[in-house]
Amino acid sequence: MTTRTGDLRLISASELASAPLPEVSSQIIGEGQIAVIAAQYGRGKTPLLAHLALEAACGIPLTPLGLATCRSPIVVLDGESNPAWYRTMFKRLMRAASVEEWPESIRFWFKLDPALTPGIASAHALSRLADELKPGLMVLDPLRQFAYGYDLLRPRDALLFMDTLRTVQAKALGLRIALPHHLTKRDLKGESVALADDPWAWLDRVSGSLALLDHADVRLGFEEENGKLVLAGIKRGVGIVGPWHFEVEEDEQGEPCRFRFENQEHSIRARYGAFLEKLPDAFKWTSGRLLLGISESTMHRFVKATKKAGMLMQGEDGTYRKVEGRK
């Protein structure tokens, strides 16, 4: 039974059960979701977002984030890149991905070249653009260039800015929004935490610089660890996603052209295999955690991942044992 209380319309539990709602997305950045990608300057956030745009436009799975089924058009609004540099970077990516023709379904706007792409990317302009084009993905790079008048260190302003983004999404049902956030040395004070081992702790360490991180549907960190790039984070309603390890691939001229992601199971075996080497063949939770010198949350993630990968088994007495012949 539907009831109205003041300005709120309420539905009953039975109506909720039968309502025609979309299924919960298995994609990392699903329809209607807002994702914030946090990384230090120079890590490659803009090239990573270019991967997302090309993946969504051409249906090519270039990343593990699930944009290959995204509808077109794709809108990329860039507040800091020189268009000539961006064109060169994107052309190399296209060649590496075997895309021969420039995808007409991607629309670009560059703040640094008002003669090429005039206009101001205000909240009103974004809403109107979403209403007219109905894009499947909108990239706002970087976040701070589009948060006019908001102090994103303050929870109240972060909520207001999130409401602005939701208003834009309301104009194009299912619109995904991706926003990169630059981390500074100030954001990385305190004890260092490996993103691949504990995304919760890593994001908690940097979230003080951006209250918006606490309100995004998907929060991802992008870091370099042990000579490899790693992407991992938290998705609302799912928990930890990743880690995914990847490397920069170069073209025949030795120029960076694309990110090459590893198979996730291979990444897990490589990452946690090093942990297992430090442990005896049989161990208990507490003694193992102390030997590794890791937190409870990291120990939980390590045990869960290695058991799933067939590298570790647990007996009825709670003792963990390495699996013989593990790869």
C-alpha positions as CSV (number, residue, x, y, z in Angstrom):
1,M,0.0,0.0,0.0
2,T,1.4,3.4,-1.0
3,T,1.1,6.2,1.5
4,R,2.1,9.8,1.5
5,T,3.4,11.5,4.6
6,G,4.1,15.2,4.0
7,D,6.3,15.4,0.9
8,L,7.4,11.8,1.1
9,R,5.9,9.0,-0.8
10,L,6.2,5.6,1.0
11,I,5.8,2.1,-0.4
12,S,5.1,-1.1,1.4
13,A,7.5,-4.0,1.7
14,S,5.4,-6.1,-0.8
15,E,5.6,-3.2,-3.3
16,L,9.3,-3.1,-2.8
17,A,9.5,-6.8,-3.5
18,S,7.7,-6.5,-6.8
19,A,9.0,-3.2,-8.0
20,P,10.7,-3.3,-11.4
21,L,14.2,-2.4,-10.1
22,P,17.5,-3.1,-12.0
23,E,19.7,-5.9,-10.8
24,V,22.7,-5.1,-8.7
25,S,25.5,-4.5,-11.1
26,S,28.5,-7.0,-11.1
27,Q,30.6,-4.3,-12.9
28,I,33.0,-2.3,-10.7
29,I,31.6,1.0,-12.0
30,G,28.0,0.1,-12.7
31,E,25.1,2.0,-14.2
32,G,24.2,5.1,-12.3
33,Q,27.3,5.0,-10.1
34,I,29.9,7.7,-9.2
35,A,33.5,6.6,-8.9
36,V,36.4,8.6,-7.5
37,I,39.9,7.5,-8.4
38,A,42.6,8.9,-6.0
39,A,46.3,8.9,-6.9
40,Q,49.4,11.0,-6.7
41,Y,50.4,13.4,-9.5
42,G,52.0,11.6,-12.4
43,R,50.7,8.1,-11.7
44,G,48.6,8.2,-14.9
45,K,45.1,9.0,-13.9
46,T,44.3,10.8,-17.2
47,P,45.6,7.9,-19.4
48,L,43.6,5.5,-17.2
49,L,40.4,7.5,-17.8
50,A,41.2,7.5,-21.5
51,H,41.2,3.7,-21.2
52,L,37.7,3.8,-19.7
53,A,36.5,6.1,-22.4
54,L,37.8,4.0,-25.2
55,E,36.6,0.8,-23.5
56,A,33.1,2.2,-23.2
57,A,33.0,3.6,-26.8
58,C,34.3,0.5,-28.5
59,G,33.2,-2.3,-26.2
60,I,36.8,-3.4,-25.7
61,P,37.7,-4.7,-22.2
62,L,40.8,-2.7,-21.6
63,T,40.4,-2.5,-17.8
64,P,38.7,-4.7,-15.1
65,L,36.2,-1.9,-14.3
66,G,33.4,-3.2,-16.5
67,L,32.8,-0.3,-19.0
68,A,32.8,-2.4,-22.1
69,T,28.9,-2.7,-22.0
70,C,28.4,1.0,-21.4
71,R,26.1,2.8,-23.8
72,S,27.2,5.7,-26.0
73,P,28.0,8.5,-26.3
74,I,30.9,9.0,-23.9
75,V,31.7,12.5,-22.6
76,V,35.2,13.5,-21.5
77,L,35.6,16.9,-20.0
78,D,39.3,17.8,-19.3
79,G,40.3,20.7,-17.2
80,E,44.1,20.4,-17.3
81,S,45.4,18.6,-20.3
82,N,46.8,20.3,-23.4
83,P,44.6,19.0,-26.3
84,A,47.6,18.2,-28.5
85,W,49.2,16.1,-25.8
86,Y,45.9,14.3,-25.2
87,R,45.4,13.6,-28.9
88,T,48.9,12.0,-29.1
89,M,48.3,9.9,-25.9
90,F,44.9,8.8,-27.2
91,K,46.2,7.9,-30.6
92,R,48.9,5.7,-29.1
93,L,46.2,4.0,-26.9
94,M,44.0,3.4,-30.0
95,R,46.9,1.8,-31.9
96,A,47.8,-0.4,-29.0
97,A,44.1,-1.5,-28.7
98,S,43.9,-2.1,-32.5
99,V,41.2,0.6,-32.9
100,E,41.8,2.0,-36.4
101,E,39.1,4.7,-36.6
102,W,38.6,7.5,-34.1
103,P,35.3,6.7,-32.3
104,E,32.7,9.3,-33.1
105,S,30.8,8.3,-29.9
106,I,33.3,10.1,-27.7
107,R,32.8,13.8,-27.2
108,F,35.6,15.9,-25.8
109,W,35.9,19.3,-24.1
110,F,39.2,20.9,-23.1
111,K,39.3,23.9,-20.7
112,L,42.8,24.9,-21.8
113,D,41.7,25.5,-25.4
114,P,38.6,27.7,-25.4
115,A,39.0,28.3,-29.2
116,L,38.7,24.6,-29.8
117,T,36.0,23.9,-27.2
118,P,34.4,27.1,-26.0
119,G,32.1,27.3,-23.0
120,I,32.2,26.8,-19.2
121,A,31.5,23.5,-17.6
122,S,29.1,24.7,-15.0
123,A,26.7,22.4,-13.2
124,H,23.9,23.8,-15.3
125,A,25.9,23.1,-18.5
126,L,26.6,19.5,-17.4
127,S,23.0,18.9,-16.6
128,R,21.9,20.3,-20.0
129,L,24.6,18.2,-21.7
130,A,23.4,15.1,-19.9
131,D,19.8,15.8,-20.8
132,E,20.5,16.4,-24.5
133,L,23.1,13.6,-25.2
134,K,22.0,11.0,-22.6
135,P,25.7,9.7,-22.3
136,G,26.5,6.5,-20.6
137,L,29.8,7.7,-19.1
138,M,30.9,11.2,-18.1
139,V,34.6,11.8,-17.1
140,L,35.3,15.0,-15.2
141,D,39.1,15.3,-15.1
142,P,40.2,16.4,-12.5
143,L,37.6,16.6,-9.9
144,R,38.7,19.9,-8.4
145,Q,38.2,21.7,-11.7
146,F,34.5,20.9,-11.6
147,A,33.7,21.5,-7.9
148,Y,33.2,25.2,-8.2
149,G,32.4,26.9,-4.9
150,Y,32.7,23.6,-2.9
151,D,35.1,22.9,-0.1
152,L,35.4,19.2,-0.5
153,L,37.3,18.9,2.8
154,R,34.0,19.6,4.5
155,P,31.3,16.9,4.7
156,R,28.5,19.3,4.1
157,D,30.0,20.7,0.9
158,A,30.9,17.1,-0.2
159,L,27.2,16.1,0.2
160,L,26.1,19.2,-1.7
161,F,28.5,18.5,-4.6
162,M,27.3,14.9,-4.6
163,D,23.7,16.1,-4.9
164,T,24.8,18.2,-7.9
165,L,26.3,15.1,-9.6
166,R,23.1,13.1,-8.8
167,T,21.1,15.9,-10.4
168,V,23.2,15.6,-13.6
169,Q,22.7,11.8,-13.5
170,A,18.9,12.3,-13.2
171,K,19.0,13.8,-16.7
172,A,20.5,10.6,-18.2
173,L,19.3,7.4,-16.6
174,G,22.1,5.1,-15.8
175,L,24.9,7.7,-16.3
176,R,28.2,6.7,-14.8
177,I,30.5,9.5,-13.6
178,A,34.3,9.0,-13.1
179,L,36.3,11.7,-11.2
180,P,40.1,11.5,-10.6
181,H,41.4,13.2,-7.4
182,H,45.0,14.4,-7.1
183,L,46.7,13.3,-3.8
184,T,49.4,15.5,-2.3
185,K,52.2,14.8,0.2
186,R,49.9,16.3,2.8
187,D,47.3,13.6,2.1
188,L,49.9,10.9,2.5
189,K,51.1,11.7,6.0
190,G,51.0,9.0,8.6
191,E,52.0,5.3,8.5
192,S,52.3,4.0,5.0
193,V,49.9,1.2,4.1
194,A,50.1,-1.0,1.0
195,L,47.0,-0.5,-1.2
196,A,47.1,-4.1,-2.5
197,D,47.1,-5.4,1.1
198,D,44.5,-3.2,2.7
199,P,42.4,-0.9,0.5
200,W,40.3,0.1,3.5
201,A,43.3,1.4,5.4
202,W,44.9,3.1,2.4
203,L,41.7,5.0,1.5
204,D,41.1,5.8,5.2
205,R,44.6,7.4,5.3
206,V,43.8,9.7,2.3
207,S,40.1,10.3,2.8
208,G,40.8,13.3,5.1
209,S,41.8,15.3,2.1
210,L,38.4,14.7,0.4
211,A,35.2,14.1,2.3
212,L,33.6,13.2,-1.0
213,L,35.4,9.9,-1.0
214,D,33.1,8.8,1.8
215,H,30.0,9.4,-0.3
216,A,31.1,8.0,-3.7
217,D,29.6,4.6,-4.9
218,V,33.1,3.4,-5.8
219,R,36.3,4.6,-4.2
220,L,39.5,3.5,-6.0
221,G,43.1,4.0,-5.2
222,F,45.8,4.0,-7.8
223,E,49.4,3.5,-6.6
224,E,52.8,2.1,-7.5
225,E,54.0,-0.7,-5.2
226,N,56.9,-3.1,-5.6
227,G,57.7,-2.0,-9.1
228,K,54.1,-2.4,-10.4
229,L,51.0,-0.3,-10.6
230,V,48.0,-1.4,-8.5
231,L,44.4,-0.4,-8.6
232,A,42.1,-1.4,-5.7
233,G,39.3,0.0,-3.6
234,I,35.9,-0.3,-2.1
235,K,32.5,-0.5,-3.8
236,R,29.4,0.4,-1.8
237,G,27.3,-2.7,-1.0
238,V,30.2,-5.0,-2.2
239,G,33.2,-4.2,-0.1
240,I,36.8,-4.5,-1.3
241,V,37.4,-4.7,-5.1
242,G,40.7,-5.7,-6.6
243,P,43.6,-5.5,-6.3
244,W,44.5,-5.5,-10.0
245,H,48.2,-5.2,-10.9
246,F,49.3,-3.7,-14.2
247,E,52.2,-2.3,-16.1
248,V,52.8,0.4,-18.7
249,E,53.3,-1.0,-22.1
250,E,55.4,0.8,-24.6
251,D,55.1,1.1,-28.4
252,E,57.8,0.5,-31.0
253,Q,59.2,4.0,-30.4
254,G,59.5,3.3,-26.7
255,E,56.6,5.6,-25.8
256,P,54.0,4.6,-23.2
257,C,50.8,3.5,-25.1
258,R,48.6,1.5,-22.7
259,F,48.2,-0.2,-19.4
260,R,48.4,-4.0,-19.4
261,F,46.4,-5.6,-16.6
262,E,47.5,-8.9,-15.2
263,N,45.1,-11.8,-14.6
264,Q,43.8,-11.2,-11.0
265,E,44.4,-14.8,-9.9
266,H,48.0,-14.4,-11.1
267,S,48.3,-11.2,-9.1
268,I,47.0,-12.8,-6.0
269,R,49.4,-15.7,-6.2
270,A,52.3,-13.4,-6.8
271,R,51.4,-11.1,-4.0
272,Y,50.4,-13.6,-1.3
273,G,52.9,-16.2,-2.3
274,A,55.5,-13.9,-0.8
275,F,53.5,-13.9,2.5
276,L,53.3,-17.7,2.5
277,E,57.1,-18.0,2.2
278,K,57.5,-16.3,5.5
279,L,55.1,-18.7,7.3
280,P,55.7,-22.3,8.5
281,D,53.7,-25.1,6.9
282,A,51.1,-24.9,9.6
283,F,50.1,-21.9,11.7
284,K,47.3,-20.3,13.7
285,W,45.7,-16.9,12.9
286,T,47.4,-14.9,15.7
287,S,50.9,-16.4,15.3
288,G,50.7,-16.0,11.5
289,R,49.6,-12.4,11.7
290,L,52.4,-11.6,14.2
291,L,55.0,-13.3,12.0
292,L,53.9,-11.2,9.0
293,G,53.5,-8.0,11.0
294,I,50.2,-7.1,9.4
295,S,46.9,-5.8,10.6
296,E,43.7,-7.9,11.3
297,S,42.0,-6.6,8.2
298,T,45.1,-7.5,6.0
299,M,45.3,-10.9,7.6
300,H,41.6,-11.5,6.9
301,R,42.1,-10.5,3.2
302,F,45.2,-12.7,2.9
303,V,43.6,-15.8,4.3
304,K,40.4,-15.3,2.3
305,A,42.3,-14.8,-1.0
306,T,44.7,-17.7,-0.5
307,K,42.0,-20.1,0.5
308,K,40.0,-19.1,-2.6
309,A,43.1,-19.6,-4.8
310,G,43.7,-23.0,-3.4
311,M,47.0,-22.0,-1.7
312,L,45.8,-22.4,1.9
313,M,43.4,-24.7,3.8
314,Q,42.0,-24.6,7.3
315,G,41.5,-27.6,9.5
316,E,38.7,-28.1,12.0
317,D,41.0,-27.0,14.8
318,G,41.5,-23.6,13.2
319,T,45.0,-24.4,12.0
320,Y,46.0,-23.1,8.6
321,R,48.2,-25.3,6.3
322,K,49.9,-24.5,3.1
323,V,48.6,-26.6,0.2
324,E,51.4,-28.8,-1.3
325,G,52.2,-28.3,-4.9
326,R,50.7,-24.8,-5.0
327,K,51.5,-22.8,-8.1
